[in-house]
């Protein structure tokens, strides 16, 4: 048990750890080269100062009763941290699309169809290769839990936030070690994504695959905006809406995030009820294992669309929403890494290493083989963003994209950003990602392979159509030249 005072100091420690992470990153060149977020450095630092590393060293030297035998942090603080990822991930996903101008789905598809196909195919392929390697190797050699087949997509596409947020789901399905393995895979994914992506960028530049202007840019950390621009009209409408309100704009936007989470919770409860009176009555239950955060994302989209319809969208201030989501994500990453069990990873080292190698190999080979065929122009720039996202987080994809196209000459950033509307609600931490462990538990690897394999074939078919259309467009100008 812990008190509110324990929770308060638990988050004070998080703040101090993030500052320490920033300090160590500034002092370490290799950390800077890896472009690791400060929250990951802080999480690793918290893990090192906890009972598993510092505590174990002190215990081995001075005994269990020595000072710091349990690490720097008290047990109530560690208990609060263990529960934090599953709570704060809801804030991250609820705020994801709040403040973003959501275009018509048809318009998005016209602009970003190849990007959507590439991202979806990459994600469903992670499930398929995970299922195949689990069935052929992990179960026969290591007696692995079949749910291990979903860990590549959860850890690589979902990242630390999703992996930490799904800890309760893994526990309910009698696979508690799945959360630690997913967090370990997320760490491998983001580091390998940056290392492999940087090596690919250098290779692509030397081979002439990068067509964009890769000259120096003043701010490589800056991210181009893809949503609506803050116009004077928007500012005036916001002033009118907030006139007479004695409340901070940050509080209003945090309240809007709360509305999105409540809407998501109502949707989830409705789906659980529908399941209980229909197919759930036969014993087939999935929705009860689905965490709240993918529904919070849907809730955020619905709230944004409602605010636009009512003319209230100026109340949603995009920079504040990014700050709210960023703070919540920092909390998720730090506490998830601080709570990871090294003993669990060590006990499942063979499973962990094989999933890591297979996941990296699939992403890399798919990028090199498929991107040049799918994208009619700037294939390297448009593909590497999804490669980074599929091995870490969205920020990793943006980072790699900025490495090869700092001035956004290819237009890849807009396609990458619009793709998220077709991507995030489903995979990469979306509804299917959250439901995947329960689906494996219910249908087995064979049933899950049928589902994910069919979706992989579907998206490959969509890609074949786009590739055919691209070839036809390329032939048309050539025919016109011949006629002239």
Kinemage of the C-alpha trace (Angstrom):
@kinemage 1
@onewidth
@group {chain A} dominant
@subgroup {mainchain}
@vectorlist {calphas} color= white
{ca unk a 1} P 0.000 0.000 0.000
{ca unk a 2} L 1.077 3.585 -0.565
{ca unk a 3} L -0.253 6.994 0.400
{ca unk a 4} L -0.765 10.159 -1.628
{ca unk a 5} L 2.470 11.430 -0.096
{ca unk a 6} L 4.290 8.402 -1.539
{ca unk a 7} L 2.781 9.128 -4.966
{ca unk a 8} L 3.873 12.769 -4.692
{ca unk a 9} L 7.482 11.841 -3.997
{ca unk a 10} L 7.355 9.099 -6.630
{ca unk a 11} L 6.751 11.776 -9.252
{ca unk a 12} L 9.278 14.140 -7.684
{ca unk a 13} L 11.815 11.352 -8.220
{ca unk a 14} L 10.701 11.031 -11.858
{ca unk a 15} L 11.315 14.760 -12.383
{ca unk a 16} L 14.785 14.515 -10.832
{ca unk a 17} L 15.621 11.423 -12.878
{ca unk a 18} L 14.635 13.143 -16.129
{ca unk a 19} L 16.887 16.091 -15.246
{ca unk a 20} L 19.674 13.625 -14.481
{ca unk a 21} L 19.000 11.904 -17.801
{ca unk a 22} L 19.363 15.232 -19.572
{ca unk a 23} L 22.629 15.913 -17.742
{ca unk a 24} L 24.156 12.530 -18.602
{ca unk a 25} L 23.075 12.882 -22.219
{ca unk a 26} L 24.761 16.291 -22.461
{ca unk a 27} L 27.965 14.843 -21.025
{ca unk a 28} L 27.996 11.657 -23.105
{ca unk a 29} L 28.768 11.823 -26.818
{ca unk a 30} L 27.668 8.263 -27.515
{ca unk a 31} L 24.277 8.947 -25.924
{ca unk a 32} L 23.958 11.998 -28.159
{ca unk a 33} L 24.848 9.951 -31.216
{ca unk a 34} L 22.152 7.423 -30.358
{ca unk a 35} L 19.579 10.247 -30.069
{ca unk a 36} L 18.037 8.454 -27.104
{ca unk a 37} L 15.241 10.394 -25.401
{ca unk a 38} L 16.091 11.636 -21.924
{ca unk a 39} L 13.217 9.596 -20.529
{ca unk a 40} L 14.915 6.347 -21.598
{ca unk a 41} L 18.197 7.443 -20.016
{ca unk a 42} L 16.249 8.353 -16.857
{ca unk a 43} L 14.447 4.998 -16.842
{ca unk a 44} L 17.692 3.064 -17.171
{ca unk a 45} L 19.199 5.187 -14.396
{ca unk a 46} L 16.194 4.413 -12.152
{ca unk a 47} L 16.626 0.706 -12.908
{ca unk a 48} L 20.316 0.882 -11.983
{ca unk a 49} L 19.561 2.663 -8.693
{ca unk a 50} L 16.842 0.174 -7.772
{ca unk a 51} L 17.003 -3.134 -5.909
{ca unk a 52} L 17.941 -5.213 -8.967
{ca unk a 53} L 21.344 -3.591 -9.579
{ca unk a 54} L 22.458 -1.179 -6.827
{ca unk a 55} L 20.504 -3.122 -4.187
{ca unk a 56} L 21.920 -6.441 -5.358
{ca unk a 57} L 25.498 -5.077 -5.283
{ca unk a 58} L 25.083 -3.636 -1.774
{ca unk a 59} L 23.437 -6.840 -0.523
{ca unk a 60} L 26.226 -9.014 -1.893
{ca unk a 61} L 28.848 -6.853 -0.164
{ca unk a 62} L 27.239 -5.764 3.119
{ca unk a 63} L 24.210 -8.014 3.562
{ca unk a 64} L 20.446 -7.580 3.367
{ca unk a 65} L 20.261 -5.208 6.350
{ca unk a 66} L 22.736 -2.688 4.934
{ca unk a 67} L 21.783 0.804 3.838
{ca unk a 68} L 20.622 0.882 0.190
{ca unk a 69} L 20.163 -2.891 0.203
{ca unk a 70} L 16.847 -2.228 -1.546
{ca unk a 71} L 18.215 0.551 -3.721
{ca unk a 72} L 17.606 4.265 -3.455
{ca unk a 73} L 13.817 4.141 -3.761
{ca unk a 74} L 11.387 2.947 -1.119
{ca unk a 75} L 8.967 0.108 -1.771
{ca unk a 76} L 5.853 2.399 -1.847
{ca unk a 77} L 7.526 4.538 -4.528
{ca unk a 78} L 8.371 1.454 -6.611
{ca unk a 79} L 4.790 0.217 -6.174
{ca unk a 80} L 3.428 3.542 -7.449
{ca unk a 81} L 5.819 3.400 -10.408
{ca unk a 82} L 4.703 -0.116 -11.285
{ca unk a 83} L 1.117 1.096 -11.682
{ca unk a 84} L 1.927 4.345 -13.507
{ca unk a 85} L 2.465 3.067 -17.100
{ca unk a 86} L -1.017 1.578 -17.397
{ca unk a 87} L -2.567 4.845 -16.197
{ca unk a 88} L -0.569 7.531 -17.981
{ca unk a 89} L -0.566 5.778 -21.356
{ca unk a 90} L -4.268 6.716 -21.574
{ca unk a 91} L -3.329 10.410 -21.501
{ca unk a 92} L -0.762 9.902 -24.281
{ca unk a 93} L -3.235 8.248 -26.633
{ca unk a 94} L -6.174 10.518 -25.765
{ca unk a 95} L -4.137 13.601 -26.698
{ca unk a 96} L -2.627 12.110 -29.860
{ca unk a 97} L -5.086 13.664 -32.353
{ca unk a 98} L -6.496 16.476 -30.205
{ca unk a 99} L -5.620 19.784 -31.840
{ca unk a 100} L -4.894 18.158 -35.204
{ca unk a 101} L -6.961 19.052 -38.245
{ca unk a 102} L -8.425 15.721 -39.328
{ca unk a 103} L -8.980 15.767 -43.107
{ca unk a 104} L -11.519 13.762 -45.047
{ca unk a 105} L -10.433 10.073 -45.116
{ca unk a 106} L -10.699 10.016 -48.910
{ca unk a 107} L -8.407 13.038 -49.193
{ca unk a 108} L -5.919 11.416 -46.818
{ca unk a 109} L -5.929 8.220 -48.861
{ca unk a 110} L -5.186 10.118 -52.071
{ca unk a 111} L -2.232 11.848 -50.454
{ca unk a 112} L -0.809 9.002 -48.416
{ca unk a 113} L -1.994 5.695 -49.921
{ca unk a 114} L 1.518 4.220 -50.493
{ca unk a 115} L 2.544 5.293 -46.984
{ca unk a 116} L -0.524 3.654 -45.452
{ca unk a 117} L 0.091 0.436 -47.386
{ca unk a 118} L 3.781 0.367 -46.446
{ca unk a 119} L 3.136 0.939 -42.750
{ca unk a 120} L 0.276 -1.551 -42.520
{ca unk a 121} L 2.157 -4.263 -44.402
{ca unk a 122} L 5.222 -3.778 -42.206
{ca unk a 123} L 3.130 -4.073 -39.025
{ca unk a 124} L 1.133 -7.158 -40.046
{ca unk a 125} L 4.349 -8.788 -41.202
{ca unk a 126} L 5.729 -8.415 -37.684
{ca unk a 127} L 2.835 -10.529 -36.440
{ca unk a 128} L 3.298 -13.152 -39.149
{ca unk a 129} L 7.052 -13.592 -38.647
{ca unk a 130} L 6.526 -13.563 -34.881
{ca unk a 131} L 3.932 -16.328 -35.113
{ca unk a 132} L 6.071 -18.417 -37.467
{ca unk a 133} L 9.224 -18.160 -35.358
{ca unk a 134} L 7.281 -18.852 -32.160
{ca unk a 135} L 5.634 -21.926 -33.661
{ca unk a 136} L 8.781 -23.280 -35.331
{ca unk a 137} L 11.494 -22.388 -32.797
{ca unk a 138} L 10.428 -20.752 -29.533
{ca unk a 139} L 7.839 -23.308 -28.436
{ca unk a 140} L 9.824 -26.447 -29.401
{ca unk a 141} L 13.141 -25.201 -27.969
{ca unk a 142} L 12.116 -22.962 -25.055
{ca unk a 143} L 8.533 -23.999 -24.288
{ca unk a 144} L 7.598 -20.346 -24.798
{ca unk a 145} L 4.148 -18.978 -24.158
{ca unk a 146} L 2.293 -18.668 -27.508
{ca unk a 147} L 1.558 -15.005 -26.707
{ca unk a 148} L 5.276 -14.404 -27.326
{ca unk a 149} L 4.326 -14.263 -31.014
{ca unk a 150} L 2.780 -10.807 -30.483
{ca unk a 151} L 5.753 -9.300 -28.647
{ca unk a 152} L 7.606 -8.044 -31.746
{ca unk a 153} L 4.699 -5.832 -32.813
{ca unk a 154} L 3.894 -4.759 -29.248
{ca unk a 155} L 7.504 -3.875 -28.424
{ca unk a 156} L 8.709 -2.582 -31.804
{ca unk a 157} L 5.618 -0.881 -33.258
{ca unk a 158} L 3.991 -0.098 -29.917
{ca unk a 159} L 7.105 1.044 -28.079
{ca unk a 160} L 7.709 1.470 -24.362
{ca unk a 161} L 4.370 3.159 -23.718
{ca unk a 162} L 2.293 0.370 -25.199
{ca unk a 163} L 4.430 -2.353 -23.634
{ca unk a 164} L 4.163 -0.767 -20.211
{ca unk a 165} L 0.471 -0.064 -20.607
{ca unk a 166} L -0.310 -3.704 -21.415
{ca unk a 167} L 1.274 -5.166 -18.277
{ca unk a 168} L -2.137 -5.780 -16.697
{ca unk a 169} L -3.388 -7.551 -19.835
{ca unk a 170} L -0.376 -9.892 -19.798
{ca unk a 171} L -0.994 -10.639 -16.132
{ca unk a 172} L -4.668 -11.462 -16.706
{ca unk a 173} L -3.640 -13.906 -19.448
{ca unk a 174} L -1.151 -15.692 -17.148
{ca unk a 175} L 1.854 -14.325 -19.026
{ca unk a 176} L 3.218 -11.671 -16.610
{ca unk a 177} L 6.731 -11.978 -18.032
{ca unk a 178} L 5.356 -10.714 -21.349
{ca unk a 179} L 5.427 -7.112 -20.110
{ca unk a 180} L 9.130 -7.285 -19.212
{ca unk a 181} L 10.000 -8.969 -22.515
{ca unk a 182} L 7.990 -6.374 -24.451
{ca unk a 183} L 9.748 -3.530 -22.644
{ca unk a 184} L 13.115 -5.139 -23.373
{ca unk a 185} L 12.183 -5.493 -27.044
{ca unk a 186} L 11.065 -1.860 -27.123
{ca unk a 187} L 14.496 -0.827 -25.826
{ca unk a 188} L 16.245 -3.021 -28.409
{ca unk a 189} L 13.952 -1.647 -31.081
{ca unk a 190} L 14.555 2.037 -30.447
{ca unk a 191} L 18.342 1.625 -30.142
{ca unk a 192} L 18.627 -0.616 -33.206
{ca unk a 193} L 16.216 1.637 -35.094
{ca unk a 194} L 18.468 4.640 -34.586
{ca unk a 195} L 21.723 2.720 -35.186
{ca unk a 196} L 20.452 0.808 -38.239
{ca unk a 197} L 18.605 3.856 -39.548
{ca unk a 198} L 21.697 6.057 -39.300
{ca unk a 199} L 23.788 3.412 -41.078
{ca unk a 200} L 21.118 3.123 -43.784
{ca unk a 201} L 21.052 6.901 -44.222
{ca unk a 202} L 24.811 6.945 -44.826
{ca unk a 203} L 24.511 3.981 -47.215
{ca unk a 204} L 21.608 5.546 -49.100
{ca unk a 205} L 23.473 8.821 -49.461
{ca unk a 206} L 26.594 7.077 -50.798
{ca unk a 207} L 24.532 5.024 -53.290
{ca unk a 208} L 22.527 7.978 -54.540
{ca unk a 209} L 19.184 6.687 -53.273
{ca unk a 210} L 18.461 9.919 -51.393
{ca unk a 211} L 17.091 12.490 -53.833
{ca unk a 212} L 16.328 15.293 -51.371
{ca unk a 213} L 18.528 18.206 -50.438
{ca unk a 214} L 20.555 16.906 -47.496
{ca unk a 215} L 22.415 20.128 -46.870
{ca unk a 216} L 22.813 21.567 -43.380
{ca unk a 217} L 19.710 22.621 -41.503
{ca unk a 218} L 19.675 24.902 -38.478
{ca unk a 219} L 17.392 22.785 -36.285
{ca unk a 220} L 17.379 19.061 -36.860
{ca unk a 221} L 15.308 18.558 -33.733
{ca unk a 222} L 12.450 20.643 -35.095
{ca unk a 223} L 9.467 18.793 -36.503
{ca unk a 224} L 7.532 20.276 -39.437
{ca unk a 225} L 3.902 21.004 -38.715
{ca unk a 226} L 1.288 19.055 -40.632
{ca unk a 227} L -1.860 20.240 -38.893
{ca unk a 228} L -3.628 23.569 -39.190
{ca unk a 229} L -1.586 26.713 -38.696
{ca unk a 230} L -2.366 29.045 -35.814
{ca unk a 231} L -4.010 31.946 -37.669
{ca unk a 232} L -5.136 35.287 -36.285
{ca unk a 233} L -8.750 34.174 -36.747
{ca unk a 234} L -8.174 31.136 -34.546
{ca unk a 235} L -6.553 33.309 -31.887
{ca unk a 236} L -9.447 35.789 -31.922
{ca unk a 237} L -12.042 33.008 -31.654
{ca unk a 238} L -10.109 31.516 -28.752
{ca unk a 239} L -10.052 34.868 -26.967
{ca unk a 240} L -13.822 35.150 -27.344
{ca unk a 241} L -14.415 31.616 -26.066
{ca unk a 242} L -12.146 32.112 -23.046
{ca unk a 243} L -13.260 35.651 -22.197
{ca unk a 244} L -14.193 35.896 -18.549
{ca unk a 245} L -12.818 32.442 -17.671
{ca unk a 246} L -10.492 32.516 -14.675
{ca unk a 247} L -8.739 29.307 -15.627
{ca unk a 248} L -5.378 28.506 -17.158
{ca unk a 249} L -5.483 27.302 -20.797
{ca unk a 250} L -3.402 24.283 -19.737
{ca unk a 251} L -6.134 23.284 -17.282
{ca unk a 252} L -8.772 23.575 -20.012
{ca unk a 253} L -6.781 21.381 -22.368
{ca unk a 254} L -6.111 18.844 -19.633
{ca unk a 255} L -9.853 18.777 -19.045
{ca unk a 256} L -10.431 18.113 -22.746
{ca unk a 257} L -8.037 15.170 -22.505
{ca unk a 258} L -10.149 13.969 -19.586
{ca unk a 259} L -13.276 14.159 -21.749
{ca unk a 260} L -11.566 12.060 -24.424
{ca unk a 261} L -10.586 9.420 -21.861
{ca unk a 262} L -14.130 9.291 -20.490
{ca unk a 263} L -15.529 8.901 -24.031
{ca unk a 264} L -13.037 6.093 -24.638
{ca unk a 265} L -14.016 4.422 -21.367
{ca unk a 266} L -17.716 4.584 -22.302
{ca unk a 267} L -16.935 3.036 -25.711
{ca unk a 268} L -14.935 0.257 -24.070
{ca unk a 269} L -17.663 -0.452 -21.509
{ca unk a 270} L -20.237 -0.506 -24.310
{ca unk a 271} L -18.199 -3.016 -26.289
{ca unk a 272} L -17.686 -5.174 -23.200
{ca unk a 273} L -21.463 -5.149 -22.601
{ca unk a 274} L -22.209 -6.021 -26.230
{ca unk a 275} L -19.715 -8.877 -26.034
{ca unk a 276} L -21.251 -10.160 -22.776
{ca unk a 277} L -24.762 -10.438 -24.259
{ca unk a 278} L -23.681 -11.843 -27.637
{ca unk a 279} L -20.675 -14.029 -28.399
{ca unk a 280} L -19.310 -13.593 -24.863
{ca unk a 281} L -22.155 -15.726 -23.517
{ca unk a 282} L -20.538 -18.727 -25.236
{ca unk a 283} L -17.263 -18.198 -23.350
{ca unk a 284} L -15.424 -16.286 -26.103
{ca unk a 285} L -14.256 -13.022 -24.512
{ca unk a 286} L -11.744 -10.550 -25.918
{ca unk a 287} L -12.872 -7.040 -24.975
{ca unk a 288} L -12.423 -7.603 -21.235
{ca unk a 289} L -8.674 -7.954 -21.899
{ca unk a 290} L -8.415 -4.813 -24.036
{ca unk a 291} L -6.894 -1.903 -22.074
{ca unk a 292} L -8.368 1.561 -22.148
{ca unk a 293} L -5.711 3.419 -24.145
{ca unk a 294} L -6.723 2.455 -27.734
{ca unk a 295} L -10.290 3.500 -26.932
{ca unk a 296} L -8.944 6.745 -25.444
{ca unk a 297} L -7.362 7.402 -28.841
{ca unk a 298} L -10.744 6.876 -30.532
{ca unk a 299} L -12.275 9.127 -27.896
{ca unk a 300} L -9.752 11.844 -28.731
{ca unk a 301} L -10.638 11.681 -32.429
{ca unk a 302} L -14.369 11.887 -31.650
{ca unk a 303} L -13.871 14.831 -29.285
{ca unk a 304} L -11.766 16.663 -31.887
{ca unk a 305} L -14.394 16.121 -34.600
{ca unk a 306} L -17.153 17.238 -32.212
{ca unk a 307} L -15.284 20.388 -31.262
{ca unk a 308} L -14.757 21.197 -34.944
{ca unk a 309} L -18.477 20.700 -35.628
{ca unk a 310} L -19.439 22.968 -32.685
{ca unk a 311} L -16.859 25.633 -33.510
{ca unk a 312} L -14.958 24.994 -30.254
{ca unk a 313} L -11.696 23.754 -31.795
{ca unk a 314} L -9.792 26.979 -30.854
{ca unk a 315} L -10.011 25.819 -27.228
{ca unk a 316} L -7.715 22.919 -28.117
{ca unk a 317} L -4.209 24.395 -28.215
{ca unk a 318} L -1.959 21.997 -30.107
{ca unk a 319} L 1.362 22.908 -28.404
{ca unk a 320} L -0.245 22.381 -25.000
{ca unk a 321} L -1.642 19.023 -26.117
{ca unk a 322} L 1.826 17.977 -27.255
{ca unk a 323} L 3.233 19.038 -23.883
{ca unk a 324} L 0.559 17.109 -21.973
{ca unk a 325} L 1.134 13.978 -24.076
{ca unk a 326} L 4.913 14.403 -23.866
{ca unk a 327} L 4.891 14.690 -20.080
{ca unk a 328} L 2.643 11.638 -19.751
{ca unk a 329} L 4.855 9.644 -22.129
{ca unk a 330} L 7.956 10.567 -20.123
{ca unk a 331} L 6.246 9.235 -16.996
{ca unk a 332} L 5.287 6.022 -18.813
{ca unk a 333} L 8.791 5.382 -20.159
{ca unk a 334} L 10.650 6.179 -16.931
{ca unk a 335} L 8.376 4.123 -14.685
{ca unk a 336} L 8.103 1.223 -17.120
{ca unk a 337} L 11.877 0.887 -17.468
{ca unk a 338} L 12.368 1.358 -13.730
{ca unk a 339} L 9.955 -1.522 -13.095
{ca unk a 340} L 11.326 -3.951 -15.671
{ca unk a 341} L 12.446 -7.316 -14.306
{ca unk a 342} L 15.989 -8.200 -15.359
{ca unk a 343} L 15.503 -11.655 -13.860
{ca unk a 344} L 12.578 -12.333 -16.185
{ca unk a 345} L 14.564 -11.264 -19.260
{ca unk a 346} L 17.507 -13.355 -18.112
{ca unk a 347} L 15.275 -16.384 -17.614
{ca unk a 348} L 13.879 -15.931 -21.131
{ca unk a 349} L 17.076 -14.758 -22.808
{ca unk a 350} L 16.844 -17.171 -25.748
{ca unk a 351} L 13.280 -16.071 -26.565
{ca unk a 352} L 14.248 -12.428 -26.143
{ca unk a 353} L 17.295 -12.584 -28.420
{ca unk a 354} L 15.549 -14.553 -31.177
{ca unk a 355} L 12.567 -12.191 -31.245
{ca unk a 356} L 14.946 -9.209 -31.343
{ca unk a 357} L 16.944 -10.578 -34.296
{ca unk a 358} L 13.849 -11.675 -36.230
{ca unk a 359} L 12.126 -8.334 -35.696
{ca unk a 360} L 15.121 -6.305 -36.847
{ca unk a 361} L 15.715 -8.577 -39.859
{ca unk a 362} L 12.089 -8.367 -41.026
{ca unk a 363} L 11.982 -4.571 -40.803
{ca unk a 364} L 15.300 -4.083 -42.573
{ca unk a 365} L 14.748 -6.578 -45.389
{ca unk a 366} L 11.184 -5.407 -45.989
{ca unk a 367} L 12.334 -1.785 -46.271
{ca unk a 368} L 15.101 -2.576 -48.752
{ca unk a 369} L 12.939 -4.872 -50.890
{ca unk a 370} L 9.512 -3.234 -50.854
{ca unk a 371} L 10.033 0.519 -50.523
{ca unk a 372} L 11.774 0.954 -53.927
{ca unk a 373} L 8.876 -0.865 -55.624
{ca unk a 374} L 5.979 0.792 -53.791
{ca unk a 375} L 6.947 4.466 -53.757
{ca unk a 376} L 7.062 6.067 -57.223
{ca unk a 377} L 9.550 8.715 -56.073
{ca unk a 378} L 11.779 9.417 -53.066
{ca unk a 379} L 11.426 5.812 -51.927
{ca unk a 380} L 14.236 6.055 -49.406
{ca unk a 381} L 12.900 9.152 -47.679
{ca unk a 382} L 9.317 7.873 -47.594
{ca unk a 383} L 10.245 4.409 -46.404
{ca unk a 384} L 12.764 5.209 -43.706
{ca unk a 385} L 10.237 7.082 -41.577
{ca unk a 386} L 8.100 3.957 -41.271
{ca unk a 387} L 11.198 1.857 -40.691
{ca unk a 388} L 12.092 4.032 -37.705
{ca unk a 389} L 8.561 3.960 -36.331
{ca unk a 390} L 8.360 0.182 -36.715
{ca unk a 391} L 11.473 -0.269 -34.567
{ca unk a 392} L 10.949 2.396 -31.953
{ca unk a 393} L 8.403 5.153 -31.750
{ca unk a 394} L 6.983 7.783 -34.082
{ca unk a 395} L 9.701 10.193 -32.976
{ca unk a 396} L 12.360 7.744 -34.199
{ca unk a 397} L 10.732 7.680 -37.625
{ca unk a 398} L 10.639 11.484 -37.744
{ca unk a 399} L 14.276 11.646 -36.641
{ca unk a 400} L 15.426 9.342 -39.456
{ca unk a 401} L 13.254 11.201 -41.932
{ca unk a 402} L 14.851 14.478 -40.908
{ca unk a 403} L 18.303 12.925 -41.319
{ca unk a 404} L 17.705 12.180 -45.000
{ca unk a 405} L 15.299 15.033 -45.820
{ca unk a 406} L 15.885 17.944 -43.422
{ca unk a 407} L 14.046 20.456 -45.616
{ca unk a 408} L 11.092 18.170 -46.391
{ca unk a 409} L 11.756 18.391 -50.140
{ca unk a 410} L 10.210 14.977 -50.766
{ca unk a 411} L 6.897 15.683 -49.042
{ca unk a 412} L 7.470 12.496 -47.057
{ca unk a 413} L 6.620 14.091 -43.727
{ca unk a 414} L 3.048 14.954 -44.749
{ca unk a 415} L 2.466 11.411 -46.032
{ca unk a 416} L 3.993 9.958 -42.876
{ca unk a 417} L 1.858 12.173 -40.658
{ca unk a 418} L -1.425 11.567 -42.476
{ca unk a 419} L -0.745 7.832 -42.434
{ca unk a 420} L -1.063 7.831 -38.653
{ca unk a 421} L -4.830 8.384 -38.948
{ca unk a 422} L -5.135 5.008 -40.731
{ca unk a 423} L -2.473 3.383 -38.587
{ca unk a 424} L -2.520 4.321 -34.888
{ca unk a 425} L -6.137 3.336 -34.140
{ca unk a 426} L -5.433 -0.234 -35.314
{ca unk a 427} L -1.782 -1.266 -34.877
{ca unk a 428} L 1.275 0.324 -33.295
{ca unk a 429} L -0.530 0.490 -29.969
{ca unk a 430} L -4.051 0.569 -31.376
{ca unk a 431} L -7.024 -1.717 -30.912
{ca unk a 432} L -5.551 -4.818 -32.567
{ca unk a 433} L -2.254 -4.432 -30.703
{ca unk a 434} L -4.149 -4.340 -27.418
{ca unk a 435} L -6.348 -7.308 -28.346
{ca unk a 436} L -3.598 -9.485 -29.888
{ca unk a 437} L -2.601 -11.378 -26.697
{ca unk a 438} L -6.247 -12.211 -25.975
{ca unk a 439} L -6.802 -13.325 -29.568
{ca unk a 440} L -3.822 -15.676 -29.380
{ca unk a 441} L -5.061 -17.055 -26.068
{ca unk a 442} L -8.509 -17.666 -27.573
{ca unk a 443} L -7.735 -18.810 -31.146
{ca unk a 444} L -4.194 -20.149 -30.765
{ca unk a 445} L -1.299 -19.467 -33.117
{ca unk a 446} L -3.078 -21.106 -36.063
{ca unk a 447} L -6.110 -18.865 -35.807
{ca unk a 448} L -3.969 -15.777 -35.244
{ca unk a 449} L -1.821 -16.667 -38.269
{ca unk a 450} L -4.984 -16.929 -40.364
{ca unk a 451} L -6.132 -13.468 -39.226
{ca unk a 452} L -2.818 -11.638 -39.546
{ca unk a 453} L -1.745 -13.561 -42.658
{ca unk a 454} L -4.993 -12.618 -44.401
{ca unk a 455} L -4.502 -8.967 -43.499
{ca unk a 456} L -0.890 -9.121 -44.679
{ca unk a 457} L -2.035 -10.570 -48.024
{ca unk a 458} L -4.719 -7.892 -48.269
{ca unk a 459} L -2.241 -5.040 -47.822
{ca unk a 460} L 0.254 -6.691 -50.175
{ca unk a 461} L -2.576 -6.836 -52.706
{ca unk a 462} L -3.267 -3.128 -52.186
{ca unk a 463} L 0.415 -2.507 -52.714
{ca unk a 464} L 0.387 -4.514 -55.944
{ca unk a 465} L -2.463 -2.328 -57.224
{ca unk a 466} L -0.545 0.854 -56.391
{ca unk a 467} L 2.638 -0.490 -58.004
{ca unk a 468} L 0.677 -1.324 -61.170
{ca unk a 469} L -0.865 2.159 -61.213
{ca unk a 470} L 2.569 3.731 -60.802
{ca unk a 471} L 3.913 1.761 -63.774
{ca unk a 472} L 0.947 2.837 -65.911
{ca unk a 473} L 1.529 6.486 -65.013
{ca unk a 474} L 5.194 6.153 -65.930
{ca unk a 475} L 4.330 4.601 -69.301
{ca unk a 476} L 1.781 7.285 -70.241
{ca unk a 477} L 4.299 10.157 -70.605
{ca unk a 478} L 6.614 7.854 -72.554
{ca unk a 479} L 3.782 6.989 -74.985
{ca unk a 480} L 2.961 10.668 -75.430
{ca unk a 481} L 6.598 11.409 -76.273
{ca unk a 482} L 6.584 8.638 -78.878
{ca unk a 483} L 3.390 9.992 -80.472
{ca unk a 484} L 4.800 13.490 -80.648
